[in-house]
Amino acid sequence: MCADSQQTLGIPLPDEDYAEYRTYISKIEPQRTGLYDVVIGGAGDGALVDGFVDTLVDQIQTWPPNLSEAAIKEAVRSIVINYHAQEVAVSPGAEASKRIQFLMCLREHSNGAKQIHLLEIRSTAVRRIETYSLIGWEEGIYTHDIERHYRDNQSNLYSILLGIHLFLLAKKTSVNIGGETKIVVASSSGMVTLDPQSVAELDQRVSAFDMLLDELRLQLSDTTFPPDEFEDGLKEFSRTVLLMHLHNIMYVSQRKLALLEADPNAPDDPYLAIPSFETLFSNDRVSLLCANSEHVYNLASISRDLAVNTGDVIAATSDTYSEGLIELTQKDRIADLLKGITVAGKRATEILETLNAQGVALIPYDKSAEITRLFATEVISPFLQIDSELARLPDKATRKIRAALESVRASLLRAYARRAVPRGDDQD
């Protein structure tokens, strides 16, 4: 379940018109009540929505175990009808303003089967959700967009990304939708709320790929492109998205490792889903990477160039701190990550100079593995951690740093797209 955090309030004016104001609230919050875990999202008149949620939660507290879905629907329907008769009907205001809608996810935590029930409530009607449902400001464009991407039986992460994509579109096109996106995931093991850092990183991830796809979409149908230029464009796009995908995997794997080091018994987090180690690093893949001298040389070269370009980011971070927009601990954290990249770049330079001086054509396995590890863990991982640090700060505080950082990111992507995949491997 996904929700934005903006609430639009209509305040009466003396001339009988209304002024609209925006406030920010948490619209979905998992709760444990009685034998059940429940999360409810509502849309419509704020007071009526809150009142119904409280009433429903209080009633669920009294429910017995092992209720069938039919019994749950009937119990919810009874509560809805009573609430409309006793509260909605006597509430002041026009009928249109009193239309309230809800999405409800329920899980009996004491039940061995741990079945999850997902219900939609519109007016006094209660129905089971088989695929997906939207409530609130659900203009046709949003329904159309989710229909384009929805697939049955996809992973939790796919569904989360679909929610992220939908809310990115909604926030760009509706004045009534905004603020941070909140995501609650229900599974057989319980209900978890994704932490804001993870949601912010997913926002950035989906936005970046959306931008690249938007640039490509119309070009694919443009017959004015010469075939060679068209083919080169597709190859560059392929290399760029492959690099971004690998960056995302490395970033998530680092976060997963940090979580497990802090708490080996930490529950599963759908955000931290990555391919298995065996899938990522099969013997064939590792052998090919380590035997490919041109590829490894490029990793070291990119590491060196990226470290050189971090100077502007360091200066921008210091300026931002001097202006009082970030705290000292935040400045030091970003500076430490940048210094780590610089140190890694110097090490990559030393490795390259040594190999060149020795006239090495085929890089030994140990040096190849060292350069590959250096690029993944000491260059790309901290680079993405800086992105994560900035995602938690207001735009005003990070504007200057982001501007410097984007130039570094662009240089990295261009360099990798041009050089990281040897021409001889284009057919792979």
Backbone torsions as a table, in degrees:
resi	resn	phi	psi	omega
1	MET	NA	134.4	-178.6
2	CYS	-124.6	146.8	176.3
3	ALA	-150.6	149.3	169.9
4	ASP	-81.6	-178.3	-177.1
5	SER	-122.1	14.1	-179.4
6	GLN	-96.0	134.3	173.1
7	GLN	-118.0	127.5	-179.9
8	THR	-100.8	120.9	-177.4
9	LEU	-107.6	134.4	175.6
10	GLY	-99.9	118.2	-177.7
11	ILE	-107.4	122.3	-179.7
12	PRO	-62.2	140.6	175.8
13	LEU	-107.9	162.9	-178.7
14	PRO	-56.6	-30.4	-177.7
15	ASP	-88.4	17.5	177.8
16	GLU	71.9	10.9	173.2
17	ASP	-92.2	179.6	-179.3
18	TYR	-126.0	144.3	171.0
19	ALA	-109.5	138.8	-178.2
20	GLU	-101.8	136.4	177.9
21	TYR	-128.9	150.9	-179.4
22	ARG	-109.1	132.8	170.9
23	THR	-127.6	166.5	-175.6
24	TYR	-124.5	127.3	-175.5
25	ILE	-137.9	167.4	173.0
26	SER	-92.9	112.5	-173.1
27	LYS	-87.8	-22.8	178.1
28	ILE	-131.6	133.1	-178.2
29	GLU	-147.4	116.7	178.7
30	PRO	-65.8	139.7	-179.3
31	GLN	-133.2	148.2	172.1
32	ARG	-106.0	117.2	-178.0
33	THR	-133.4	118.4	-176.4
34	GLY	62.4	-125.7	-178.5
35	LEU	-93.7	7.2	-169.6
36	TYR	-128.2	146.8	165.1
37	ASP	-97.4	136.2	-177.0
38	VAL	-144.7	144.1	170.2
39	VAL	-135.5	132.7	-175.2
40	ILE	-129.2	128.2	173.9
41	GLY	-113.9	134.1	-177.1
42	GLY	-126.8	159.3	177.6
43	ALA	-140.5	144.0	-179.6
44	GLY	125.1	-155.0	179.3
45	ASP	-56.9	121.9	-172.6
46	GLY	-58.0	-43.6	-178.1
47	ALA	-66.1	-42.3	179.3
48	LEU	-67.4	-38.8	178.4
49	VAL	-62.0	-49.6	-178.7
50	ASP	-62.5	-40.4	179.8
51	GLY	-63.2	-41.0	-179.6
52	PHE	-67.3	-42.3	-179.9
53	VAL	-59.1	-44.1	178.5
54	ASP	-62.2	-43.2	-179.6
55	THR	-62.8	-44.5	-178.4
56	LEU	-65.8	-44.0	179.9
57	VAL	-61.9	-41.7	178.6
58	ASP	-60.9	-38.8	-179.5
59	GLN	-71.8	-39.3	179.5
60	ILE	-61.6	-31.4	178.1
61	GLN	-54.6	-29.6	-175.3
62	THR	-96.1	-3.9	-174.5
63	TRP	-69.1	143.7	176.4
64	PRO	-79.3	171.2	178.6
65	PRO	-77.6	167.3	170.4
66	ASN	61.1	35.4	175.4
67	LEU	-73.6	139.0	174.4
68	SER	-76.0	165.4	178.4
69	GLU	-62.5	-38.5	179.2
70	ALA	-61.8	-40.7	179.5
71	ALA	-67.5	-38.6	178.3
72	ILE	-64.2	-45.5	178.9
73	LYS	-61.3	-42.0	-179.5
74	GLU	-65.6	-40.0	178.7
75	ALA	-65.7	-42.8	178.8
76	VAL	-65.6	-42.4	-179.8
77	ARG	-60.6	-40.6	179.1
78	SER	-62.4	-42.4	178.7
79	ILE	-64.1	-42.5	-179.0
80	VAL	-61.8	-47.7	-177.5
81	ILE	-62.4	-45.0	179.2
82	ASN	-63.1	-40.8	-178.5
83	TYR	-65.7	-40.8	178.4
84	HIS	-65.0	-39.1	-178.8
85	ALA	-70.7	-38.4	-172.4
86	GLN	-95.1	-24.9	-175.2
87	GLU	-118.5	-55.0	-175.5
88	VAL	-64.2	-43.0	-176.1
89	ALA	-62.0	-34.0	-177.0
90	VAL	-97.3	-1.2	179.1
91	SER	-72.1	135.8	179.1
92	PRO	-68.2	157.9	178.1
93	GLY	115.3	164.6	-179.9
94	ALA	-68.1	153.3	-178.3
95	GLU	-58.1	-39.0	-177.3
96	ALA	-62.0	-34.0	-178.1
97	SER	-75.9	-11.9	-176.9
98	LYS	-101.0	9.3	177.5
99	ARG	-76.5	117.4	-179.3
100	ILE	-119.1	144.4	-177.0
101	GLN	-135.5	154.5	-176.8
102	PHE	-146.5	149.1	163.7
103	LEU	-114.9	137.0	-174.3
104	MET	-135.8	128.3	175.8
105	CYS	-118.2	128.1	-173.3
106	LEU	-130.6	138.4	178.8
107	ARG	-143.7	127.4	177.1
108	GLU	-82.7	110.8	-173.9
109	HIS	-77.6	-13.0	178.4
110	SER	-93.9	-6.1	-176.0
111	ASN	-87.9	129.5	-179.0
112	GLY	-59.4	-35.6	-180.0
113	ALA	-72.5	-28.4	178.8
114	LYS	51.7	47.9	179.1
115	GLN	-68.7	142.2	-179.7
116	ILE	-105.9	130.1	179.7
117	HIS	-112.2	128.4	179.7
118	LEU	-121.1	117.4	-174.1
119	LEU	-123.9	150.1	174.7
120	GLU	-116.1	134.7	179.5
121	ILE	-121.8	117.5	176.5
122	ARG	-127.1	119.8	-173.6
123	SER	56.2	-120.8	178.6
124	THR	-105.0	9.4	-179.5
125	ALA	-91.8	137.0	178.6
126	VAL	-124.9	127.2	179.8
127	ARG	-139.9	155.1	176.4
128	ARG	-77.7	137.8	176.9
129	ILE	-90.7	118.6	-179.2
130	GLU	-89.9	-34.3	-175.7
131	THR	-123.6	-76.6	-179.7
132	TYR	-150.3	166.6	178.0
133	SER	-153.1	144.6	175.4
134	LEU	-122.4	136.2	172.9
135	ILE	-129.0	161.5	-179.9
136	GLY	96.0	-135.0	-177.9
137	TRP	-81.8	77.2	-171.8
138	GLU	-104.7	54.8	176.6
139	GLU	-51.6	155.9	-175.1
140	GLY	-53.7	-29.8	-177.4
141	ILE	-63.6	-32.4	-178.7
142	TYR	-75.6	-41.6	176.2
143	THR	-62.7	-42.8	178.6
144	HIS	-59.6	-42.5	-175.9
145	ASP	-69.0	-40.8	-179.1
146	ILE	-69.4	-32.2	177.0
147	GLU	-64.2	-31.5	179.6
148	ARG	-67.3	-30.0	-170.6
149	HIS	-112.7	-16.8	-174.9
150	TYR	-67.2	136.7	174.9
151	ARG	-136.2	139.3	176.3
152	ASP	-69.1	150.4	170.2
153	ASN	57.4	37.1	174.7
154	GLN	-89.6	169.5	180.0
155	SER	-68.3	162.3	174.8
156	ASN	-56.0	-41.8	-176.9
157	LEU	-64.8	-38.7	177.3
158	TYR	-59.6	-45.2	179.9
159	SER	-64.0	-39.7	177.3
160	ILE	-61.1	-45.6	-179.8
161	LEU	-64.2	-34.4	176.5
162	LEU	-64.5	-42.5	176.6
163	GLY	-62.6	-42.9	177.6
164	ILE	-59.2	-48.0	-179.3
165	HIS	-59.4	-44.0	-177.5
166	LEU	-64.3	-43.5	-177.9
167	PHE	-73.5	-29.3	172.7
168	LEU	-60.9	-43.7	177.3
169	LEU	-64.4	-45.3	-176.7
170	ALA	-63.2	-40.0	-178.9
171	LYS	-68.2	-26.0	178.5
172	LYS	-81.1	-22.4	-170.3
173	THR	-117.8	-8.0	-178.6
174	SER	-127.9	132.8	177.2
175	VAL	-76.9	-10.7	-177.5
176	ASN	-97.6	2.0	-179.2
177	ILE	-125.9	128.4	-177.8
178	GLY	-175.1	-170.7	-178.6
179	GLY	76.0	-173.2	179.9
180	GLU	-70.3	147.9	174.6
181	THR	-88.6	134.8	177.1
182	LYS	-113.3	138.8	-176.0
183	ILE	-131.2	127.8	175.4
184	VAL	-117.3	129.7	-179.0
185	VAL	-112.5	124.6	177.2
186	ALA	-105.2	132.3	177.8
187	SER	-143.7	-179.7	-178.3
188	SER	-64.1	-21.1	-179.1
189	SER	-90.9	-6.6	178.6
190	GLY	139.0	-167.5	178.6
191	MET	-116.3	131.6	179.4
192	VAL	-130.1	145.8	174.9
193	THR	-101.3	125.1	177.6
194	LEU	-64.4	137.6	-178.7
195	ASP	-72.3	151.3	-175.6
196	PRO	-56.2	-34.1	179.4
197	GLN	-61.9	-42.7	179.3
198	SER	-65.3	-43.2	-179.7
199	VAL	-64.4	-41.0	179.2
200	ALA	-63.0	-39.9	179.0
201	GLU	-67.2	-38.6	177.1
202	LEU	-65.9	-37.5	174.5
203	ASP	-56.0	-48.3	-179.7
204	GLN	-63.8	-41.1	-177.2
205	ARG	-63.5	-49.9	-179.1
206	VAL	-65.1	-40.2	179.3
207	SER	-60.5	-42.1	-178.2
208	ALA	-64.1	-45.8	179.9
209	PHE	-69.9	-35.9	176.2
210	ASP	-60.0	-42.1	-179.8
211	MET	-62.3	-44.7	179.4
212	LEU	-64.4	-41.4	-179.8
213	LEU	-67.5	-36.5	178.2
214	ASP	-62.7	-38.5	178.6
215	GLU	-66.8	-32.6	-175.5
216	LEU	-85.7	-29.2	-165.7
217	ARG	-54.7	-54.3	-176.5
218	LEU	-75.7	-28.8	178.4
219	GLN	-62.3	-30.0	-179.2
220	LEU	-62.3	-28.9	-178.5
221	SER	-100.2	1.8	-174.7
222	ASP	-86.6	107.3	-177.8
223	THR	-78.1	-2.1	177.9
224	THR	-79.4	-13.2	178.8
225	PHE	-73.0	127.8	172.5
226	PRO	-61.8	144.6	-176.9
227	PRO	-53.4	-42.4	-178.8
228	ASP	-64.5	-42.8	179.0
229	GLU	-65.3	-38.6	178.6
230	PHE	-63.4	-44.6	-179.4
231	GLU	-65.2	-42.7	178.8
232	ASP	-63.0	-37.9	178.8
233	GLY	-63.8	-41.2	178.4
234	LEU	-65.7	-38.9	179.1
235	LYS	-65.6	-41.0	179.3
236	GLU	-66.0	-40.8	177.3
237	PHE	-61.2	-44.7	-179.1
238	SER	-60.5	-44.7	-179.8
239	ARG	-65.4	-40.5	-177.1
240	THR	-65.4	-47.7	-178.0
241	VAL	-70.2	-30.7	176.3
242	LEU	-64.2	-44.8	178.6
243	LEU	-61.1	-45.9	-179.7
244	MET	-61.9	-40.0	179.5
245	HIS	-64.1	-42.4	178.0
246	LEU	-64.5	-39.3	177.4
247	HIS	-60.2	-44.2	-179.5
248	ASN	-62.0	-42.6	179.3
249	ILE	-63.1	-43.1	-179.7
250	MET	-64.0	-41.2	-179.3
251	TYR	-63.7	-47.3	-178.8
252	VAL	-65.2	-39.0	-179.8
253	SER	-64.2	-36.6	177.4
254	GLN	-65.4	-42.1	178.8
255	ARG	-65.9	-39.0	179.2
256	LYS	-64.8	-42.0	178.8
257	LEU	-62.7	-44.1	179.7
258	ALA	-62.1	-39.8	179.6
259	LEU	-63.9	-45.7	-177.5
260	LEU	-69.8	-32.0	176.1
261	GLU	-66.7	-36.2	179.2
262	ALA	-75.2	-35.8	-177.6
263	ASP	-150.4	95.2	-178.7
264	PRO	-59.2	-21.3	-178.3
265	ASN	-101.1	17.7	-179.2
266	ALA	-60.4	138.4	179.5
267	PRO	-66.2	159.9	179.0
268	ASP	-61.4	136.8	176.5
269	ASP	-116.9	117.3	-177.4
270	PRO	-60.6	-24.5	177.2
271	TYR	-64.3	-31.1	-174.6
272	LEU	-88.5	17.7	179.9
273	ALA	-72.7	123.4	176.0
274	ILE	-139.6	163.3	177.0
275	PRO	-60.2	156.8	177.8
276	SER	-63.2	157.8	179.1
277	PHE	-58.7	-40.2	-178.9
278	GLU	-63.7	-35.9	179.3
279	THR	-71.1	-40.1	-178.4
280	LEU	-69.5	-40.4	-171.9
281	PHE	-126.4	62.0	175.1
282	SER	-67.5	159.1	-179.5
283	ASN	-58.0	-41.1	-178.8
284	ASP	-64.1	-42.0	-177.7
285	ARG	-66.5	-44.2	-179.4
286	VAL	-65.6	-41.8	179.7
287	SER	-62.7	-42.4	-179.8
288	LEU	-64.9	-42.8	-178.7
289	LEU	-64.7	-44.6	-175.8
290	CYS	-74.4	-24.9	178.8
291	ALA	-83.6	-14.4	-175.5
292	ASN	-89.0	91.6	-174.4
293	SER	-62.5	-39.7	-178.3
294	GLU	-62.2	-40.9	-179.7
295	HIS	-64.2	-45.6	-177.7
296	VAL	-67.0	-40.4	175.5
297	TYR	-57.1	-42.1	-178.8
298	ASN	-66.8	-38.3	177.1
299	LEU	-59.0	-45.3	179.8
300	ALA	-65.6	-40.6	-179.5
301	SER	-65.3	-42.8	178.6
302	ILE	-64.8	-39.8	177.8
303	SER	-58.9	-43.2	179.9
304	ARG	-64.9	-47.6	-177.5
305	ASP	-64.6	-39.9	-179.2
306	LEU	-64.5	-40.3	179.1
307	ALA	-62.9	-39.9	178.6
308	VAL	-62.2	-38.6	-175.1
309	ASN	-79.9	-4.0	179.8
310	THR	-76.8	-8.4	-179.0
311	GLY	-57.4	-42.6	179.7
312	ASP	-65.1	-35.2	-180.0
313	VAL	-69.0	-39.9	177.9
314	ILE	-61.7	-43.9	179.3
315	ALA	-63.9	-42.1	-179.7
316	ALA	-65.2	-37.1	178.3
317	THR	-65.2	-42.2	178.5
318	SER	-64.2	-41.6	178.9
319	ASP	-63.3	-41.6	-179.3
320	THR	-63.4	-39.6	177.3
321	TYR	-67.0	-41.3	179.7
322	SER	-61.2	-30.7	179.3
323	GLU	-82.3	0.1	177.4
324	GLY	76.3	20.2	-176.6
325	LEU	-90.8	-20.0	175.3
326	ILE	-133.8	159.2	-179.1
327	GLU	-84.8	164.4	-177.8
328	LEU	-61.1	-41.2	-179.5
329	THR	-63.3	-35.6	178.8
330	GLN	-69.8	-42.7	178.3
331	LYS	-61.2	-45.0	-178.1
332	ASP	-64.8	-37.5	179.7
333	ARG	-63.3	-47.4	179.3
334	ILE	-64.9	-41.3	-179.7
335	ALA	-62.9	-40.5	179.2
336	ASP	-62.7	-41.1	178.7
337	LEU	-64.1	-41.7	179.8
338	LEU	-66.6	-39.4	178.3
339	LYS	-64.5	-37.4	177.4
340	GLY	-61.7	-39.6	176.8
341	ILE	-64.4	-41.0	179.9
342	THR	-62.7	-43.8	178.9
343	VAL	-62.4	-42.9	178.7
344	ALA	-62.4	-38.7	178.5
345	GLY	-63.3	-38.8	177.8
346	LYS	-65.6	-39.9	178.3
347	ARG	-64.8	-39.8	177.8
348	ALA	-63.0	-39.5	178.0
349	THR	-61.7	-44.1	179.6
350	GLU	-62.4	-41.1	178.9
351	ILE	-62.9	-44.7	-179.9
352	LEU	-62.8	-44.1	-178.7
353	GLU	-63.1	-39.0	178.8
354	THR	-65.9	-44.8	-179.7
355	LEU	-65.3	-41.0	178.9
356	ASN	-65.4	-40.1	179.9
357	ALA	-64.5	-31.5	180.0
358	GLN	-85.6	-6.1	-179.9
359	GLY	65.4	33.9	-176.6
360	VAL	-74.0	128.5	176.9
361	ALA	-97.9	-42.2	178.9
362	LEU	-112.0	111.6	-174.4
363	ILE	-66.8	131.2	177.5
364	PRO	-60.3	156.0	-175.8
365	TYR	-57.9	-43.8	-175.6
366	ASP	-64.5	-39.7	178.1
367	LYS	-70.3	-37.8	178.0
368	SER	-62.1	-44.6	179.6
369	ALA	-65.2	-37.3	-180.0
370	GLU	-64.7	-44.5	-179.8
371	ILE	-66.2	-42.5	179.5
372	THR	-61.9	-44.9	178.5
373	ARG	-64.8	-40.5	178.7
374	LEU	-58.5	-45.6	-178.6
375	PHE	-64.3	-43.8	-174.2
376	ALA	-72.9	-48.6	-169.1
377	THR	-95.6	-25.0	-174.3
378	GLU	-113.9	-4.8	176.4
379	VAL	-117.8	-62.6	-175.3
380	ILE	-70.8	-44.0	-177.5
381	SER	-60.0	-50.0	177.0
382	PRO	-65.8	-31.9	176.9
383	PHE	-59.5	-43.2	178.7
384	LEU	-73.8	-29.1	176.0
385	GLN	-66.1	-34.0	175.3
386	ILE	-63.0	-42.7	175.1
387	ASP	-54.9	-43.2	-178.4
388	SER	-67.0	-40.2	177.9
389	GLU	-61.1	-43.1	-177.7
390	LEU	-69.4	-30.5	-178.2
391	ALA	-63.4	-23.2	-178.4
392	ARG	-89.3	-0.8	-178.1
393	LEU	-108.8	154.7	177.5
394	PRO	-62.0	151.4	-179.0
395	ASP	-56.1	-40.2	-178.4
396	LYS	-59.5	-38.9	-176.9
397	ALA	-72.2	-25.5	-172.0
398	THR	-111.8	1.9	-173.5
399	ARG	-56.4	-47.6	-177.2
400	LYS	-67.6	-40.4	179.7
401	ILE	-66.2	-42.7	-178.9
402	ARG	-62.5	-38.6	-179.8
403	ALA	-61.2	-43.8	178.4
404	ALA	-68.5	-38.2	-177.5
405	LEU	-69.0	-36.3	-179.7
406	GLU	-63.5	-35.3	178.4
407	SER	-66.5	-35.9	176.6
408	VAL	-66.4	-44.6	179.7
409	ARG	-61.1	-43.1	-179.4
410	ALA	-62.9	-41.0	178.7
411	SER	-62.8	-41.0	180.0
412	LEU	-63.6	-46.7	-178.0
413	LEU	-65.1	-41.5	179.4
414	ARG	-64.3	-42.7	-178.6
415	ALA	-63.7	-43.8	-178.2
416	TYR	-69.9	-39.4	-178.8
417	ALA	-63.9	-34.8	-178.7
418	ARG	-80.4	-35.0	-165.7
419	ARG	-122.6	-22.9	-169.7
420	ALA	-69.2	-31.0	179.8
421	VAL	-104.8	109.9	-178.0
422	PRO	-58.8	145.8	-178.9
423	ARG	-57.3	-33.3	-178.3
424	GLY	-66.5	-17.1	-178.2
425	ASP	-101.0	8.9	-174.6
426	ASP	-57.2	-30.1	-174.5
427	GLN	-79.4	-10.8	-176.0
428	ASP	-77.4	NA	NA
